[in-house]
């Protein structure tokens, strides 16, 4: 795939490693990467041999988040919507395009395999959202995280808020999303967002070691545990609460236009 490297592990059958592969852009998430992730997840949904999927980034970053240098509607960012009647086809197309981040996030979260995020370097905005969709997360000690959307006059969407509330709690989610402060791997570990923080050199070996433990277990028991825990999490904080995320993005685009 154009923006992803997909490797099936010969030494650990059942393990698939997916590397976000735009290192020259710090693996920023553009429209092509959204589509590649959605397509890959569709393939994996029908892959009975794959049982664990590791997501990591090429080069010195996991991902810099949504690519602000590309067309906004295609990348799940506030589109610059023209002033036109509500039924104008361009608005309908813009609203559909604004759902792409929701769809790629849901594709990751909906994978039947156990997913592990291996966070190298920085993880910003949409990258944190994608990580919140994964079952387990390991980061290098040098990794750092940021959710800067509000500082950029963009509401945090992609159905991120329910996931972050589940992982971090309401108060911590409010602080990180509204204040937009960076946080370290040590802080993410302390707050429960990470399962482990390890040295840079240990990151992928530790992720593979965790994958190996999971692959040793009964496949049915692991799969049933994942689906049940996910159902319980959704009962606690339903993702449906953010059903209007695409509309918030469109509104943000209109407000940006009015402010000039």
Rosetta blueprint (number, residue, H / E / L):
1 X L
2 X L
3 X L
4 X E
5 X E
6 X E
7 X E
8 X E
9 X L
10 X L
11 X L
12 X L
13 X L
14 X L
15 X E
16 X E
17 X E
18 X E
19 X E
20 X E
21 X L
22 X L
23 X H
24 X H
25 X H
26 X L
27 X L
28 X L
29 X E
30 X L
31 X H
32 X H
33 X H
34 X H
35 X H
36 X H
37 X H
38 X H
39 X H
40 X H
41 X H
42 X H
43 X H
44 X H
45 X H
46 X L
47 X L
48 X L
49 X L
50 X L
51 X L
52 X E
53 X E
54 X E
55 X E
56 X E
57 X E
58 X L
59 X L
60 X L
61 X E
62 X E
63 X E
64 X L
65 X L
66 X E
67 X L
68 X L
69 X L
70 X L
71 X L
72 X L
73 X H
74 X H
75 X H
76 X L
77 X L
78 X L
79 X L
80 X L
81 X L
82 X L
83 X L
84 X L
85 X L
86 X L
87 X L
88 X L
89 X H
90 X H
91 X H
92 X H
93 X H
94 X H
95 X H
96 X H
97 X H
98 X L
99 X L
100 X H
101 X H
102 X H
103 X H
104 X H
105 X H
106 X H
107 X H
108 X H
109 X H
110 X L
111 X L
112 X L
113 X L
114 X E
115 X E
116 X E
117 X E
118 X E
119 X E
120 X L
121 X E
122 X E
123 X E
124 X E
125 X L
126 X H
127 X H
128 X H
129 X H
130 X H
131 X H
132 X H
133 X L
134 X L
135 X L
136 X E
137 X E
138 X E
139 X E
140 X E
141 X L
142 X L
143 X L
144 X E
145 X E
146 X E
147 X L
148 X L
149 X L
150 X H
151 X H
152 X H
153 X L
154 X L
155 X L
156 X L
157 X L
158 X L
159 X L
160 X H
161 X H
162 X H
163 X H
164 X H
165 X H
166 X H
167 X H
168 X H
169 X L
170 X H
171 X H
172 X H
173 X H
174 X H
175 X H
176 X H
177 X H
178 X H
179 X H
180 X L
181 X L
182 X L
183 X E
184 X E
185 X H
186 X H
187 X H
188 X H
189 X H
190 X H
191 X L
192 X L
193 X L
194 X L
195 X L
196 X E
197 X E
198 X E
199 X L
200 X H
201 X H
202 X H
203 X H
204 X H
205 X H
206 X H
207 X H
208 X H
209 X H
210 X H
211 X H
212 X H
213 X H
214 X H
215 X H
216 X H
217 X L
218 X L
219 X H
220 X H
221 X H
222 X H
223 X H
224 X H
225 X H
226 X H
227 X H
228 X H
229 X H
230 X H
231 X H
232 X H
233 X H
234 X H
235 X H
236 X H
237 X L
238 X L
239 X H
240 X H
241 X H
242 X H
243 X L
244 X L
245 X H
246 X H
247 X H
248 X H
249 X H
250 X H
251 X H
252 X H
253 X H
254 X H
255 X H
256 X H
257 X H
258 X H
259 X H
260 X L
